[in-house]
Amino acid sequence: MSLRIVSWNVNSIRQRLDHVARFVAEWQPDVLCLQETKVRDENFPASDLAEMGFTHQVIRGQKAYNGVAILSRLPFEAQDHRIWCSKDDKRHLSVTLAGGSAGPIELHNFYVPSGGPTPDREANDKFGHKLDFLEEMAAWARVHARGRRLLLVGDLNVAPLENDVWNHKRLVRSVGHTPMESERMANLLEAGALTDVGRHFVPPDQPLYTWWGYRFPQSLERNYGWRLDHALASEPLHDALVRMEVVKATRAWEKPSDHVPLLVEIAT
């Protein structure tokens, strides 16, 4: 028995609803963690997703920006959220899922700020917000993640390792791949004793991407990718990790999200 959990920045749930339906039909996930839903809660397409089998839903959204959702075929035992950096900008949700004989799994869905165009805290408030957010996540993980069966997923907007981007030397001064952000990701992993699930299954010397930008039309064809989407597993969940897959095919669909689904399978 296993549990299929998918993280996907859909870049507007209403615009990509057909994509979600197609993905669900082909990949049969048990739980969907979505980011950048970009819709107020009252306008969220809850009934459409329930028809796909996700009858258990928790959502936090706002008009046009941000927004997260956890959609499940399985009931939750609990649900919660946290406000980060004193800004209620709809970037986090958590639920507790029954995890079989080994015990429940605490599932956290994050959308970390992108950080704006310039990697300078003084010149760019958005970059400062991003660094503060990652630091607060590490402080939280040090207290909250250790000793629990916990999976943290989402668009963390950091490609921390050299082979998480298509050209490290060219991009090392770009927001999303700077040493400041990579250091904070490393601190988050250390603080929570977390396993980087992507690099657990794909060695760090191999390319691994989840995002291909819109700015360059041939980014997918030329594989100009970044790994911005992550799954991090606590130590008690480590031995239950079965597999991870980046579903790159969705990036080639008509009018796609620039992010693709990240699937993690966990033994129950």
N, C-alpha and C positions, 0 to 999 in steps of 0.2 A: 504494500500500500504506500502511496505517496501523495504529496500535495504539490500542485503546480501553482506557483505564485508568479505573477507577471507585473513588472513595473514598466510604465510607458508614459512619456510626456507626449500627449496627443495633440497639443497645440490647438485647442478648441474642440471640446467634445461634440458640440453640435455640428461643426464642420466635418468632423471625422467619424461620425456615428456609423456610417456605412463601412468604414475601414475597421472599426472595432467589431462590428458584426461579422465581417469576413474573417478577421483574425480569430475571433472566438470559435467560429465554425470549423476553422482549419486546425487550431491548436488546442482547443478545449481546456483553457485554464480554469482552475478552481477559484482563484482570487485575482482580481485586477486592481492594481494600485496606479491611479492615474494622476498626472500632474498637468498644470496649465490647462485646466478645464475651461477657464475663461467664461464663467456663467454664474449668475446668481442662483442660490439654492432653489428658489421657486421656479426657475426656468430650466433646471437640470432635467435631462431626458430620462427620468427615473423609470417610467413605465416601459420605455423601449429596452432599457437594460434589464429590467425584470423579465421581459419576454425572452431575452437571451439566456435566462437562467440565473441571473444575479438578483435574487430576491432579498438579499440582505445587503443594505447599503448605508454608508455614512459619508456625508459630503460636507465640504466647506468651500464656498465659492464667493466670487465677487464679479462684478461686471467687467469684462474685457481683459482682466489681468489675473495671473496667478490661479489659485484654486486647486484643491486636491480632493480625491475621492478614493474610497476603498469599497469595492463591490465584490460580493462573495456568493458562491453557491451554498456555502456552509454558514450556519449561524455563528454570531459573535458571542463570546462570553462577556465582553466589556468593550467600551469604546471611550476614547478620550482625545484631547488635543492640547497643545501647549502654544502659548504666544511667545515668540522669540524676539529678542532685542527690543522688547516693549512695543512691537509693531504688530497689530492684528491684521496681517496681510495674507492670511489663508495659505500657510506653507507647511502645515503638519497635521497629520491624523494618526491615530493608533487604534488597533483593535486587538483583542485576545481571541485566538482561534484554538479550538480543541486540537491537540497535537497527537492523539493516539495514546498508546500505553506509556510513552516517554513523558507525557505531560503537555500542557498548553504551550502555544507559541505566541509570543507578543510581537505583533507586526507593526512597524512604524513606516509611514510614507512621508517623504520629505520633498520639498521643492526649495532648494537653496537659491538665494538671489544670484543673478547672473554676474553682477559686478560692474556693469557699465563698460565704457570703451577704454578707459585709461587705468593702468595698474598703479595708482597713486592715491593713497588715502586722503592726502591734503587737498588735492585738486579734484577728487572725484568721490563724493559722499557715498555713491552706490558701491564703490569698491571697499570703502571702509565698512559699510553695512555687511558686505559679504564676509569680510575677515572676522568681524565681530560675531556673526552668525555661526561660522565654523568653530570659533573659539568657545562659544556658548554650548554648541553641540558636544564638544570634547569634554567640557566640564560636566555636562549632563550624563554623558556616557560613562564617565569615571564612577559615578554614583549609581547610575541606573542600569547599565548594561551588564555589568559583571555578575555572574552567577545566575542569570536568567536565560531561558530559551528565547532569544530575541533575534529577529531579523529586521534590519534597517534597509529600506530600499528607496530609490527615488532618483530624480535629476539633481545631483549634487553640484553640477556646473563646475567641476574641477576634473581635469585630466592629469593626474598626479605624476605619472611615470613617463619616461622617455618614449616608450612605445605605445603610449596612450594617445599620441598625436601622429599625424602623417609626416611631420618634419620638426623634430625637437629643436634643432639649432635655429630654425627660422621662427619658431613660435614661442620660444622660452620667455619672451618679454610680452607675450599677448595674454590678456585677461583670460583665465581659465587654465593656464599652464605655467604660471609664474612660480618661482621658488617659494614665495610667500604663501601661495595657496596650497602647493604640494606639501609644504611643511605642516600646514594646519590639517590636511587630510591624514598625514602620517600621525600627527598628535591624536586625532580622533580614533584611529585604529588602535594606537597604543593605550589610550585612556580607557577604552571599553574592552580591551583584549579581544578585538574584533578581527575576524577573518575577512579579507577582501575576496569575495566569492569569485569574481571574475578572474583574478590572478591565481586563485586556488586551482582553477581548471585550465587556464591558459597561461603558460609561463611568461614572466615579465619580459623576456627577450623576444617575444612574438607580438606583432601588432594586434590590437583589440580596440574596436571602435563601436560606438552606439549612435553617433551623430554625424551627419553630413550636411553642411550648411546650404542655405538657399542662395547665398551671394554669388557662388560660382556654379553655373548650371551643370558643369561636368564634374562636380565634386564627388558624386557617387561613382561615376564611370572611372575616374582616376583614383578613387579611394582616398580622397583628402578628408579623412575622418578624424574624429576625436572620441575619446571615451569619457562622456560626461555623466552617464547613467550607471548607477552602482547598486550592488547588494552587499551588505556587510552582516556577517553572522557572528553571534556571540560564541564563546568557547563551548558552552553546553550544547549548542546546536551544531557544532562543527562536524561531528561524526554522522549526523543525519543528512548532510549534503549529498545529493545524488548526482546532479548535473546542473549545468548552466548553459544557456544558449542565447545568442544574440540573433534575433529574427530579422536579418538584414533585408529580406525580400520585401517588407512593407515599404521601404524607402523608395522602391521603384513603382509603387502604385500611383495612380493618377492623383495629383494634388495631395501629396503625402505630408505627414508631419516630418520635420527635419530629424526627429529622434525615432529610434526603432524600439520595439519591445525587448525587454530583458527578462528571460524566463529562468526561474530557479525552481528546481524540483527537490523536495525534502521528503525523506522517508518518515512515515508515521507509524 
